[in-house]
Amino acid sequence: MKTSNLKSSSMSIVLLGVFFLFCPLTTSVFSSAENLPVELKVNPSTGAISELKIRGDERDMNWLVKVDGTQYAWVKENYGWGLGYFTITKGRESIKSEWKTPVNISADGMNVMYRENDICVQVRRKLVQGDLIEGYTFTNKGTEPVSLYDIGIYTPFNDNYPDAQQCINSRAHTHIWKGGSAAYVNAIRMGTFTPHLGLVVTNGAIRNYEIWERGRKKANSQTRGIIALDLPDLLLKPGESYSLEWHIFAHNGNDDFRRKLLEKGSVLVSCNKYVFEKGEKARVECRSLEPLEACTAKMNGVPVPVKQEGNLCFVEVPMEQAGEVRFDFYYNGNKQTHADCLVINNTADLIRKRVDFIRTRQQMNNPSDLRDGAYMVYDNEGDSIYLNDTPNCNPVDRDEGAERLGMGVLLAKQYLLTKDPELKQSLLRYVNFVRRKLQTDSYITYSSVDQKNRNRGYNYMWVAELYFQMYKVTGDKQFVTDGYKTLKSMFQQFGYGFYAIGIPVRLGLQSLKEAGMKKEYTDLRNDFIKTGDVFVKNGLNYPAHEVNYEQSIVAPAIQFLAQLYLETGSQKYLDEVKRQMPVLEAFNGFQPSYHLNEVAIRHWDGHWFGKRELFGDTFPHYWSTITGAVYYYYALCTGDSSYQKRAENVVRNNLCLFFEDGKASCAYMYPYKIDGVKAEFYDPYANDQDWALVYYLLVNKGL
């Protein structure tokens, strides 16, 4: 293949650039419908892929963010697909380098060479039966050994949120598995329309990933940022090389993706659970298309027996020690992949400890403070209540109302299970605080005691839920009245098109019915029907809320409609649930990790609610449990027990946010780094995560 040396002549550089300005490098291949062909364009200035499409896609979606500044002004050519960075250490000197300017590029852009310091990066691309196969080879051209670390390759998948319709048609949920030799990316179109895009590693390994270009001034909560896939750290002797290869291909959904992944020689790891109670048995499977050679396994670094049945290798071991457990599989020579699990002592005890911690450590006990009786944010680092008085923070998401109401709802549900009189005493103080300090006489509901701003629609649902639960706790009909009037106030102010999280349809109507409030029951039922009809009319045209498009707009709509079907029996609501369900399911991946398996993609909550105020992938985030609630109600609507099992998996995986000492974390920041800042940590604030336990008790106890 003819190669142009870009350093040989400044004139040739100019001519090449002018030519490709009008005639960009475009390559595709036609194949059968089974293998829809991937097509690409290459930027001749950088050698990066600037466009990835699937021939035959009616929506003509570009699966990549534009890196010419037109989609996001701060996303420029240095983020092009296939460019990247590393830190090189030679002797005592460490230098961060980026490869972004080729020294050689072929006429069709399929072979590109970069040179940074002593490292040559060779990128080779070819199209085979509809797949794009990319290879990256790192070679030490120097005379001394070098170590490379923080090696990242930019893969700017188009995962962002301009508005619901653009998301549905031309944006992707990018499910990443940093699974070593079996790493993959499953990019699912947000509207679930086929075809979708997949990436699977076939040689070498991906050990992690990073996120770049996040921030309040960089699309705020409306983008996932730029994804970079990370290689293992390398030690290269002079002349030594390391190669990575992956296949990029079209697929028709999760099942087809899994099938094609195996066909391309990778493996799939899965577990019977990802969060276990101590003493339960784990079954961890490694599945392949052909029998694996010399498959072995380790559990937290200790060898464990492997059983092999045809193309399936698996381990079965009791989970005897609380904490994180990593299962590693080694196979086919030097290949390796893994699964991440968690063991807790006992779920009921974990919830009890959390509830007791809230009651004894997070309730404000200061009669001179207007927040007396409130359940507050807790700073685990300071081991004290956070008073929301830190300069330059984000005070509205650390206040004494809003999402913090989940603590009250949790304690009420726990009381129904335990009848603990100390819980009831704490709850009565709390609900008195909510009614007197967060609401007006007309039930306008605020997030803070000053009642000066943030009359927020979401708050009404959570306060109403608290009141209806308190009716179950006390039998006092005044709480039913308070819940009813709170919801009526919401409808009067926000109408019937607000996709609020956790609208208590069944709980509210059943409480009114039980209290004998027939007029109010009929009135509220009519309000719910009007809301349901708006949701049906809107369909997939979800309106923007605090984020343009997110899991916690889609899930509340389906959760509401499923409850409305259960209360009214009207088939149109169930029909709409079934129509919207795939769009919600697309947010969830199936990676073999308790952080990711059936956990919805969310990537901004750590900034707004956490102490570190870091944007980026938050896995899990507790609102992923709303999807668990949807699955729970869907199982009730249809009798499909598989959704009940999925619901249990969702809420169980969120238990990692709660600790054995009763403390908790509002967010786990999952990527290796975010904008160069080390992540992989639980945020120190116990803030709003207790909704995860609220939904755990719904799914598992029907409360």
N, C-alpha and C positions, 0 to 999 in steps of 0.2 A: 504494500500500500504506500502510495506516495506521501512523503512527509515534508512539511515546510519548516525550515529553521527560522524561527521568529527573530533570532539574534543576528542573522546573517546580513540583513539589509534593512535599514529604516524605511526605505521605499516599499519593500515588500510588506512590511507591517501595515503601512498606510493603505496600500492597494487591497490587502486582504480584508482590512477593516471596512473599507468602502464597499467592497463586493458583498460582504455578508450583512452589511446594513440593509441592503435591498434584497439579498438572497440568503436568509438565515439557513444554517445547516439543519436540514430536516431529514430524518430517516425513519422509515417504517417498514413493516413487512406484513403481507396478508397471509392469513392462515384460516383454518377451519373455525366454525362457530365455537368449537370446544376451546380453542386457544385464541381468543380475540387479541389482535396484535397491539402491542404498545408502540407508540410513536414518540419521537423526541426531537427537540431542537437544541442545538449547542451554541452557546455564546462564543464566537471566535476570538474574542479578546481575552477571555478567561479560561476557556475550555470547559466551563461548567454547563450542565444541562439547564436550560432556561425554561423548558416546557416539557411536561409529560402528559400525554393524552392517550386515550384508548380508541383506536379506530372503530367506528360503528357506534360510539356513544352519542345518543340523540341529543344530549345536553352539551356535548363538546367541552366537557370540563377539563380545565388545566389542574392537575393534581398538585401543582407547586405554587407557592407564593411567588409573585413577580418580584424580581430583585433589581428592578431598574428604577425604584423609587416611586412608581406610579400607584402601587397598591398601598404601600406604607412608605412615607417619605424617608424614613430612617433605615429601611431595608434596601441595601444597595448590592452591587455586584459581588462584593466579597462574601456574600452569603449564598452564592450559587451552589446548586447541587453538585457535589463532588469536590468542592474546595474544602479547606480545613486548616487545622492547626496542630501543633505539637510543641512540647517543651523538650529541648535537647540538652543533655548534660554530657560534657566531655571534660574529663579531669575534674576541676572544681568549679567550672563555669556552667551556668544554666541559662539558656536563652529560649524565649518563646518565639516561635516562627509560624508564619502562615503561608500556605501555598495558594497563590491566587493569580500568578502570571506565568503562563507556560513558556518553556524554552523550545518546545516542539509541539506541533499540533498537526494532525493529518487533515487532509482536505475535507473529509466528511466529519471531522470532529470526534471520531471514534477512538483515536489514540492520542493521548496527551501526556506530555512529560513536564514535570516541574522539578526545580532544584532549589532547595533551601539549606544553607550551610552545607554540611556533608551529606545531606539526605536527598536522594532522588526519589520522587514520587511518580510512579508510572500508572496511568489510568487507561485501561483497555475496555472497550465496549463492543458488544456484538449482539445481533438480533438472531435468535434461534427459535423457530417454531412459535413465534409470537412473543417470546420472552425477551426482555433486555437483560443481558448478563454483563455485569460490571465487575472488573477486577482492579484492585488497588495493591501495588507492590511498593514497599518501602525498602530502599537499599542504601547501605552505608558506603558511600563512595570515598570516604576519607581513609586515613592511614592509622586511625586510633579507634578503639572500641567506644561506642556511644550508647547511652541509655535514652530512650524516648518515653515520655509519659504525658498524661493529659492529651492524648491523641484523639481528635474529634473530626468527623467528616460531616459537613453540613448536608442535611436532607430536609429542605424547607417545605414539608407537606403543607397543603392549603387548609390548615385547621384554625379557623377564625370565624368571627361572628358579625358580619355586616348587618344582616337582617334575616328574618326567618326564611323567606323565600329563597334568597341566595344560598343560605345554609342548606336548605332542603335539597336544592338542585345542584349546587356547585361547590360544596365544602365537604371536608371529610373528618370523621373522628379517627384519629391516628392512635391505634392500640399498639404499644411497643412492648416487646418482651426482650429484655436484656439477657437472653438465655445462652450466652457463650456460643458454642458451636451450633446451637439450635435456635439462635436469636431470630426474631422476625418482626415485621411491622404489618399489621392488618389494617389498612385504611378503608373504612366503610363510609360510603356517601351518607351524609346525615339524613337524607330522605329515604334511604335504603333502596333507591333505584339502582338497578344493575346497569353496567358492570362496576365492580369495585377494583381496588388496586392492592396487590400484596408484594411484600419483599421478604425473602428468606435467605439467610446466610447458608452458603454451600461449602465454603472453605474459609479457614480462619475463625475469628470469634468477635462478637460484640459484647463487651462487659458491662456497659452502662450507657446512659445518655445524658445530655445536658440541654438546657433551654437558654436561649439568648433573646435579647431585645424585648424585655418586659419592663413595665413601669407605668406610672400614672400618666405620663406625657407620651407614652408609646402605646396607644390604643386602650390603655387602662385595662378593664376586665374583658375586652372584646376580642382578644386574640390569645392563642396559646403560645405565640412566640415562634422563634426559629429553632428547630430541633437539630441537634448534632448527635450522631451515633458514635460512641467511644470504643476504641480498640483497647486491648490489654496493653500494659506497659511492656516495652521491648528493650532488650539488650542485644545490640547488633555489633558483631565484629566487623573489621574491614572486609568489604565485599559481600557481607551477609545480607539476606533479604527476608522480609516477612510479607506474606500475601493474604489478602482478604478478597473473597468473592461473594456476590449475592445475585440472586435472580429477582427481577421485577416482572410481575405478570398480572393479567386481569383475572378476576374471579367473580362468582355469582353469589357470594355470601359466605357465612362462617363455615358451613359444612364443606362447600366447594374449596374454600381456602385451606382447610385442614387436609382435604384429599390431595390437593395440588402440592402442599408443603411436603407431604410424605412422598409423593411421586418424584419430587426433586431431590430426594435423598436425606431430608431432615427427619427429626423425630419430634414427637409430641409427648410432653410430660403432663400428667394430671394426678390429682389426689382425690380420695373420697371426701375429704374435708380439708380446709386450710387453717381453721382454728379448732383446736381440740381441748377437751377437758383432760386433766391428768388421769391416766389409766386407760383412755380410749386407744383403740388400735388404728394406726395409719396404714393405708394401702396407697403406695405411690407407684404409678405406672409410667413406663417409658415405651411408647409405641412407635413402630417403624413399619415400612413397607416390606423390607427384606430383613431376615434375622440378623441381629447385631452380633458383631464379633467381640468376644471377651468383655462382655458387659459386667461391670462391677459398680458398687455403690458405697457411699459413705453418708453417715448421719452425723452432722457437726464434726466432720473430719475423722470419724471412727468407722472402719469398715463394717458393713452389715450384709447379711446373706441376700443374694439376688436369685429369684426364681425366673426361669425363662420358659415360656410356652409359645412356640412359634415365633411370631413377630413381636411378642410382648415380653418385656422384662419388668419385674415388679419386686418391691420389697414390702413386707408386712411386719411392722414393729409396734410394740406398745409405746405410748408417749408417756414416759415416766417422770420427766423433769420439766418443770415450768420454764417458759422462756422461748426464745426464737429457735427454730430448728430448720436447718438447711440440709436438704437431701441432694447429693451430687451423684450423677451417673457418668460413668466413663465407658467409652465404647469405640469400636472401629479404630483402634490405634490410639491416636492422641486427641480424640474428640471428647467434649465434656459439656454437660448442661445440668440444670438443677431445678428444684422447687423450693419455695419459701413457705414455711408453716409456723404456727404459733401455738404454744401450749399454755393454758391457764389452769389454775387450780380447780376452780368450780365457778360456773357462771352465776348461780344464785348468790354465792358469797361475794363475788365481784360486784354485783349490783348492790347488795346490802352495804358493802364497804363504801361504795360511791355515795349512796343515799345518806349514810351516816356522816360522811365527810361534809356533804352539802349542809346537812342540818347543824352540825357542830362547828364547822369552820368557814362556811361561805354565807351564812345568814348574818346580816348586819345587826349588831346588838349595841346600838348607841341612840338612846332616846333623844339626844340633842341634834341628831342628824335626820334630815327629812327622809332619808332612805332606810330608816330603822325598820327592820322586818324583811327587807329585800334580800333576795339571793343574788350575790355579786360575783363578778369575775374574780378568779383566784390566780395569783402569780406564784407559780411553783418554785421559781428561783428565789423570790423573796419570802416564800412560805407564809404568805399573808394575803388577805383580801386586797385587790387592786381598787383603789379609790377613784380611778378615772381622772387623775389630776396631773398626769405627766404632760409637760409642754410638747407641742408639735406632734402629738399622737393623733389617732383617729377616734375621737371620743364617742361618736355616735354608735359605734359598734362594740363599745365596751361599757355601755351605760347599764342602768339598773332595770331596764325593761326589755322590750323587743325579744330577741332570740333567747335571752336568759329565762324567759317564761317556761322554757322546757324543763328547768329544774323543778318548778312547781308541779307541772304535769307529771313528771317522773315520780316525785314523792307521793302524789295522790294515788297513782297506780300501785306503787309499792305498799301504800297503806291498805289498799283493797286486798292485797295478798297477805299482809302480815298483821293487820289491825294493831299496829304499834302505836300506843297512845302518845308517845313523844313525837312521832311523825305528825299526828293529827294536830297537836298543839303548835308545832312549827308551821304547818300549813295554814292554820287559822290566822296566825300572825301575818303570814305572807299574803294571803288572799285579801285580808283587810288593807294591807299596804297597797295592793294593786288597785282595789276599788277606790280608796281614798286619795291616793297620790298619783296614780297614772291615768285615771279617768275623771271626766267631768260629770256633773249631774246628768247630762244628756248622753253619756257614754262615749263621748269623743275620747279616743285612746291615744296616749302619747308614750314615747319611749323613755322619758325621764321625768323626774318630779317637778322640774321647772315648768313643764307644760307650755313651752314657748315655741317649739318647732317640732318637725318630724312627726306629723300626724300621718302615720304610715299604715297603708291598708293591711299589710301582713299581720300587724299586731292584733287586729281584731279577732282573727281566727284563733290565735294562740290564747288570748284572754278568754274567749268563749269556751275553748276546750278546757281550760282550767276550771271555769265555773261549772261546766257540766260534770267534770270529774269530781268536783267538790260536792255536788249534789249526791253522787254515788257514795262519797265518803261520809256525808253528814245526814242525808235525807232531808235537808232544808230546802224547800221549794224556792226560797229567795235566790238561791244560786241558779236555778233554772231560769228565773226571770232575768237575772243579770246576764246570763249567757244569751238569752233570746234578744234582749235589748242591745247587747253589744253587737250582735250580728245585724240587727235592724239598722243600727247606726252605720255600720260598714256599708250596707247596701244603699242607704240614703246618700252617703257621701261619694262612694266609688262606683255605684251602679252594678251591672250584672256581667261585666266583661273582665273582671279582675281575676287573674289566675293565681289566687292566693295559695300558699303552701298550707295544707292540713285543714281545709274547710271541714268542720265536724258534722257531716251530713247525717250519718246514722246515729251518732251519739246525741246530737242535738234533737233530732226528731223523736228518738226513743225516750229521751229525758222528758220532753214536753208531753209525750203520750203517757208516760208513767206518772207524771205529776198531775194529770187530768186537765191540762191546759189546751183544750181542743181548739179554741179560736186561734191561739198563738201557733199551735201545730199546723193548722191549715195555712195560716199566713206565711210561716217560714217555709213550708213545703212548696208553696207557690213561688217564693223567692228563689228557692233552689232550682225549681223547674225552669224559671226564666234564665237563670245562669246556665243551666245545662243546655238549653236551646241555643244560647249564644255560643257555647263551646262547640256544639254540633255544627252550627252554621259556619264558624271560623275554620273548623277542620284543622288542616295543617298550616293555616295562616296564623301562626301564633303571634300575638302582639308583643312588642318589646316591653320589658319591665325594667328592673334595675340593671339587668344585663340584656343585650339585644335578643339572645337566644341561648337557652341553657336547659339542662336536665330538670331543674326545678321550676321550669315553666311547663314543660311537657308532662312530667310526672303528676303534678297537682291536677292538671286537666283530666287525665285518665283516672286518677284516684277519685276525683269528684264524680265523674260519670259512672264509674263502677258502683260507687255507693248509691248514686241516684237510681241506677237500674235495680239494685237490691231493694230499695225502698218503694219504687213505683212499679217495677215489673215491665216498664216500657222498653220494647226491644230496640228502639232506635238508639238508646243510650249504650246498650251493649254492642250494637253494631259499630258505633263510633269508637268505643273502647278497642275493639278488634282492629279497626282501621289504623288507629294511632299507635297501637302497641309496638309494632316493629320500629317506629321512629324512636321510641323510648329505649327499646332493647339495644339499638345501635350505639348508645352511649357506653354500653358495658362491654368489657373484654372478657376473655377466658384464659388469660395467662395464669400459670401455676404459682400464684403468690397470694397470700392473704391481703396484701396491699391492693391487688388489682383484680382478682377474680370476681366477676359480677359487681365490680365497683365502678360507678359512673365517672366519666372524665369531668373533673372540675379543676380549676387552675387559677383562682383569684382569691379564694376565701382566706388563705394564710396571710395575705396582705391586710385585708380589712379587719380581721378578727384576731390576728396573732400578734404576739409581742415583737417578733422579728420583722413584721410587716414586709414579708417577702412574697412577691407574685410567683406563680409557677405551679406545676402539677401537685395537687393535694390529694394523695391516695393513702388511706381513704379520707374522704370528707363526709361528715356525718349525714349531710343531706342526701347522700347516695342511698340512705335507708328509705327515702320516700319511694324509690323504685321497689324496694322490698315490700312496702305497703301496697303498692300497685299489684305486685304479683300475688300477694295474699288475697286481696279483694277479687282479683281475676280468677283465682282458684275457687273462691266462693261462688262467683258468677257462673262459672263453666263446669265446675267439678273436675278440672284438670289438675291433678295432684302434683304434677311436675312443677307447676308454678309455685306451689306451697314450698317445695324443696328448694327452689331457687330463692324464694323470699327468705327462708331460714339461712341460706348461704350468705345473702347480702348482709343481713343484720348481724350474723355471727362474725363476719370478717371485720366489721366495725368495732368489735370489742377490743381491738388492739389500742383504741384511744383511751382505754381506762386501765388503771394500774392497781396493783395489789394493796397499795397504801391508801386507796380511796381518791387519789388525785387523778387528773385527766388532762387531755390535750385537745385543743380545738382543731388541730391540723397536723398531719404528717406531710412534710415536704419531701417528695419521693425522688426527684432526679438527683444525680450525683452532684451537679452544680447548677445554679441559676444565675445567669449573668456573671459567671466567674466566682460566685459565692458558694461555698460548700453547703450543700443541703443534706438530705438523708437524715432529718431530725424531727422529733416531736416538738411543736412549738410550746414554750413554757406557760402560756396562758390556758387555764381551764376556763373556757368562755361559754360557748353555745353548744358544745358537743353532746349534751345530755339528751337531745332529741333522738340520738341513736339508740339509747336505752328505752325511750318512749316507744319507738317503733319496734324494738326487739320484743317488748312485752305485748305489743299488738299482734305481731306475727306468731309468737310462741305461746301466748296466754289468751289471746283474743280480747285483751283489755284496750 
